[in-house]
């Protein structure tokens, strides 16, 4: 009972930040999603110590653990798109595979390169 | 008050999720994908029961109510690993930034050359960001959230199976570099695999995933305006 109350309280904090993020997105008119602003906002609030990790971490961990659930109702919308996969499946697959391998390589090489240099500087 | 059919469809969706989750933990195989499996089950039930998609929409709105707070919660792993961001800030930002641009440009050019409809191209651009970001990015830029979610998950599944062996073949051996590559390209699914390889890879991947989400959300509208 007490645990449920605590979770709800923490959930309300997260919900408020999410709401604020959406408001920032609307107010600035930038085409950046509200949840991106919300995440940055929470990160900054945590860094400044205005929100302590223990105020939100139970609810955040719970929601993150079950985050996959929220994607299911969204992905069901796929039933409207069967024809596209039938017609363009090969190109889509090609795009996804090449579009995964190239950046994988790029991020790895760049990070490794600069990471090494950083080490040398410190050494 | 939600109608009976809405309540029924919500129960179906939750059951499909719990069942797929059970299978996932039982078999521990990247091919048993919770979202793809549950989604197929729900679609199968809608089709077999001759229930139109429109009947599913009210339940959809109710079920995604908590997605906003959950996404905001992504700041928590980012905050827990803030020391990595401090320590490798430049390397990570450069790597993730360049990687994100390459990822977006590649799919854009290939699908454009293939003559795909504009709505589909916009939906595939954010395929490497975390699903909740991709959904919103697609919606705001004129794409389709469902398509985006599936492109993200297909990418995540592919990279979680082949990403680490590919990185080894590319001679990328540093834990930090391996983690940030996995997180940038394959979001949460890549992070789960990176975590199996090691704690530092996992944390790094989580940080890269958050950054990639921010970069993608800022760059997508720019790309859509300039190139589409």
Interface residues (C-beta under 8 A of the other chain):
Chain A: X11 X14 X15 X17 X18 X19 X21 X22 X31 X32 X33 X34 X35 X36 X38 X39 X40 X41 X42 X43 X46 X47 X53 X56 X57 X59 X60 X61 X63 X64 X66 X67 X68 X69 X70 X71 X72 X73 X74 X75 X76 X77 X78 X79 X80 X81 X84 X88 X91 X92 X94 X95 X96 X97 X98 X99 X100 X101 X102 X103 X104 X105 X106 X107 X108 X109 X110 X111 X112 X113 X114 X115 X116 X118
Chain B: X13 X14 X16 X17 X21 X34 X35 X36 X38 X39 X42 X43 X46 X47 X53 X56 X59 X60 X63 X64 X66 X67 X68 X69 X70 X71 X72 X73 X74 X75 X76 X77 X78 X79 X80 X82 X88 X90 X91 X92 X94 X95 X96 X98 X99 X100 X102 X103 X106 X107 X110 X111 X114 X116 X117 X120 X124 X127 X128 X131 X132 X133 X135 X136 X137 X139 X140 X141 X144 X145 X146 X147 X149 X150 X151 X153 X154 X155 X158 X159 X163 X166 X167 X170 X172 X173 X174 X176 X177 X178 X180 X181 X182 X184 X185 X186 X188 X208 X210 X213 X214 X217 X218 X220 X221
